[in-house]
Amino acid sequence: MNIGFDNRVAPWRVTAILAPKGAAIKRLRQEAGKEGRLLDVTQGRPTRSLVVTDANQVILSAVAPETLMPRLIEARDRDRARKEE
């Protein structure tokens, strides 16, 4: 699944797509940075979403959650269809 600037994440690894608002999300971002679990793929643009993976990685993206969610759903549907073939 494309999360911006040709960066991709496996859709089955995504556990959450979050807007970067609120104290709890900011704390999550800070803790991930301190622990070496933060990946910034914004290329200097403002962070519009955080993608959390099952490996507890936090990925900063310049793409809005409203854009990423349909991509995630589509990618998971494609993956399911392939498995059914």
VEXVEXLO-850990 format. One line per 5 residues: number of its first residue (from 0); their letters; for each residue x, y, z of N, C-alpha, C, O, CB. Coordinates in steps of 0.05 Angstrom, whole numbers. Each point is the difference from the previous one (the first is absolute). Glycine has a CB too. Layout:
N
NUM> A> X/Y/Z/X/Y/Z/X/Y/Z/X/Y/Z/X/Y/Z ~ ...
This chain:
85
0> MNIGF> 17/-23/0/-17/23/0/18/25/0/18/2/16/-55/-27/8 ~ 31/43/-42/16/24/-2/-8/20/22/-23/7/3/27/-13/-53 ~ 16/14/66/-5/19/22/12/28/-6/1/17/17/-2/-56/15 ~ 9/43/-57/10/26/-9/28/-1/-10/17/-14/11/-47/34/21 ~ 35/-5/-53/27/2/-12/12/-27/-7/24/-4/3/-18/46/23
5> DNRVA> -23/-59/-37/8/-27/-8/11/-18/22/14/-19/-5/-4/39/-39 ~ -17/-13/69/6/-17/23/-24/-18/4/-23/8/-2/53/27/23 ~ -24/-60/-15/-21/-20/3/2/-16/26/22/-3/11/-24/0/-61 ~ -21/-6/59/-1/-17/23/-19/-23/-6/-19/3/-15/28/35/47 ~ -2/-62/-22/-17/-23/-5/-27/4/14/-1/5/24/41/-36/-28
10> PWRVT> -62/30/-11/-26/6/12/-8/-18/24/-14/8/18/0/9/-63 ~ 23/-42/44/-7/-18/22/16/6/25/-6/-12/21/-5/-23/-55 ~ 31/52/33/15/8/24/-11/25/14/7/5/22/33/-25/-44 ~ -58/34/8/-11/25/12/-21/-6/21/-19/-15/-6/28/39/-38 ~ -5/-13/67/-20/-4/22/-17/26/5/-22/-2/10/53/-32/10
15> AILAP> -19/57/-27/-15/25/4/10/22/-19/24/1/-6/-32/-14/54 ~ -10/30/-56/7/25/-14/-12/23/16/-24/1/4/26/-24/-50 ~ 15/40/56/-9/21/19/6/28/-10/20/4/-14/-12/-37/51 ~ -25/52/-30/5/28/-4/19/9/21/-2/-9/23/-44/17/-44 ~ 65/10/15/21/8/19/-10/21/20/14/19/6/20/-30/-40
20> KGAAI> -58/8/44/-12/20/18/-4/-13/28/-3/-24/2/-20/48/-40 ~ 25/-8/58/-5/-10/27/25/-7/14/20/-8/-12/-64/-8/-3 ~ 43/19/41/23/-5/17/9/-29/-1/24/-6/1/-39/43/29 ~ -3/-56/-30/7/-29/0/15/-7/-26/19/-15/2/-59/5/27 ~ 32/21/-51/14/-6/-25/27/12/-1/20/-12/-9/-64/10/-15
25> KRLRQ> 46/27/34/26/13/2/19/-15/18/24/-2/-6/-46/46/-2 ~ 12/-55/30/16/-16/19/9/-26/-14/23/-8/3/-48/27/36 ~ 7/-32/-54/7/-24/-15/23/6/-20/19/-16/-2/-66/0/6 ~ 45/38/-17/21/8/-19/27/5/14/21/-9/-10/-56/30/-19 ~ 34/-7/51/25/6/15/13/-26/11/24/-4/-2/-43/49/14
30> EAGKE> 2/-62/-1/11/-26/11/12/-17/-22/21/-12/4/-55/14/33 ~ 21/-3/-60/10/-16/-22/27/12/-9/19/-15/-7/-66/3/-8 ~ 50/38/14/25/13/-7/22/-7/19/23/-6/-8/-49/43/-13 ~ 20/-36/47/21/-6/20/9/-29/-1/23/-6/6/-43/41/23 ~ 1/-53/-36/6/-28/-1/9/-11/-27/5/-23/-3/-39/18/39
35> GRLLD> 37/23/-55/10/-8/-27/-20/-14/-17/7/-16/-18/37/13/39 ~ -70/7/-15/-21/-13/-15/-15/19/-19/-20/-7/-12/14/-24/50 ~ 17/55/-42/-13/21/-16/13/2/-28/24/2/-2/-36/23/45 ~ -5/-26/-63/9/4/-28/-14/24/-11/-24/2/0/33/-52/-6 ~ 7/69/-4/-12/24/-12/3/-1/-30/22/2/-11/-11/25/53
40> VTQGR> -34/-30/-56/1/-1/-29/-15/25/-12/-10/-2/-22/11/-49/24 ~ -1/73/13/-14/24/-9/16/17/-20/-11/17/-13/-12/-17/57 ~ 48/-5/-46/19/16/-17/-3/29/6/0/17/-18/-3/-52/-18 ~ 2/42/62/0/28/9/-27/13/-1/-2/24/8/47/-22/-24 ~ -65/-15/8/-27/11/-1/-13/-4/27/9/-17/16/-13/9/-66
45> PTRSL> -18/22/56/-14/-3/25/-11/-29/3/-9/-12/-19/-3/61/19 ~ 14/-59/24/-11/-27/6/-30/2/1/-12/16/15/53/-29/11 ~ -55/-3/-42/-29/-1/-1/-11/-25/11/-24/-1/7/25/30/-47 ~ 16/-50/43/-10/-25/12/23/-16/12/23/3/-8/-61/-4/-24 ~ 31/-16/51/19/-19/11/-11/-28/-6/-23/-6/4/38/38/33
50> VVTDA> 2/-49/-48/-7/-27/-6/14/-18/20/25/1/3/-31/9/-53 ~ -9/-26/65/11/-18/20/-1/-28/-11/-21/-8/-10/7/39/48 ~ 36/-46/-35/1/-27/-10/-1/-21/22/2/7/24/24/9/-63 ~ -30/-41/32/-1/-21/20/27/-5/13/1/-13/21/-38/-8/-47 ~ 58/32/14/27/-2/12/5/24/19/23/4/8/-7/-30/-49
55> NQVIL> -37/42/46/2/23/17/17/22/-11/10/17/15/-17/-47/23 ~ 10/31/-65/13/22/-13/-20/22/-4/-24/-5/-4/56/-25/-20 ~ -23/55/26/-17/23/-5/11/15/-24/23/8/0/-37/-4/49 ~ -2/-1/-70/9/12/-25/-15/26/-4/-24/1/0/34/-46/-20 ~ 6/67/16/-12/26/-5/-4/3/-30/18/-4/-15/4/24/57
60> SAVAP> -46/-12/-50/-6/4/-28/-11/28/-5/-14/11/17/5/-61/-21 ~ 14/60/-20/-11/26/-8/-28/-3/-13/-11/20/-8/58/-3/2 ~ -57/-41/5/-26/-6/-12/-21/-2/22/5/-11/21/17/-13/-60 ~ -45/36/34/-21/1/20/-12/-27/6/-1/-17/-18/-9/64/3 ~ 0/-52/39/-12/-25/7/-24/-7/-18/-5/-23/-7/19/30/54
65> ETLMP> -29/14/-56/-23/-4/-17/8/-11/-28/-16/-13/-13/-7/51/37 ~ 48/-33/-31/10/-10/-25/12/-28/4/-4/-18/-18/13/64/2 ~ 4/-51/38/13/-25/5/-20/-23/6/4/-23/-9/35/48/26 ~ -61/-19/-4/-19/-21/7/-12/-14/-25/0/-25/0/-11/51/41 ~ 2/-12/-61/-10/-14/-24/22/-16/-13/-5/-22/-11/-28/58/4
70> RLIEA> 58/-26/7/23/-16/-11/4/-26/15/5/-21/-12/16/64/-3 ~ -23/-41/42/3/-24/16/-22/-20/-5/5/-24/-3/17/52/38 ~ -47/-19/-36/-22/-18/-6/3/-13/-27/-4/-24/-2/-26/53/31 ~ 37/-13/-49/4/-11/-27/22/-21/-1/-3/-21/-12/-14/64/-7 ~ 39/-37/32/23/-18/0/-7/-26/15/8/-22/-9/24/61/8
75> RDRDR> -46/-37/23/-8/-25/14/-20/-16/-16/1/-25/0/7/48/43 ~ -26/-10/-57/-19/-14/-17/14/-14/-23/-7/-23/-6/-28/57/17 ~ 54/-21/-23/16/-13/-21/15/-24/10/1/-21/-13/4/65/-9 ~ 6/-42/46/15/-22/12/-19/-23/6/8/-23/-5/24/55/26 ~ -56/-27/-11/-19/-21/5/-9/-14/-26/-2/-25/-1/-14/50/41
80> ARKEE> 12/-9/-61/-8/-12/-26/22/-18/-11/-6/-21/-12/-22/62/3 ~ 53/-33/12/22/-17/-9/1/-27/15/5/-21/-12/21/62/0 ~ -31/-40/38/0/-24/16/-22/-19/-7/2/-24/2/19/50/34 ~ -44/-15/-45/-23/-16/-8/3/-14/-27/-13/-19/-6/-15/50/34 ~ 46/-20/-44/4/-11/-27/13/-28/0/4/-11/-21/-1/58/4
